[in-house]
């Protein structure tokens, strides 16, 4: 895979923006779930639409979730939703945003939330 991937543990990795043609490679690398944290239109036409990525994931046999977030403005609902996805989604999980930072931050917040509940 030509993306810089940060492997947080055996079950979770983050990366910057993916393209539709990255999805088959993500699946071939063993990932079972993709989580998209980037709001549609954030980067204009250079960014693939959520629905196009979802279709590519379905074609590759990978579960797909759309949980768009804005950096530094994570809501409790988003943190709890991410915690739910981490607990219930097939693993390993591949999570992305524009740079990988939001995906990593939301992951850390969800893990912290789970540890306190």
PyMOL commands that set and color helices and strands:
alter all, ss='L'
color gray80, all
select helices_A, chain A and resi 20-28+44-46+50-60+76-88+101-116
alter helices_A, ss='H'
color red, helices_A
select strands_A, chain A and resi 5-9+12-15+33-36+63-66+93-96
alter strands_A, ss='S'
color yellow, strands_A
deselect
rebuild
show_as cartoon
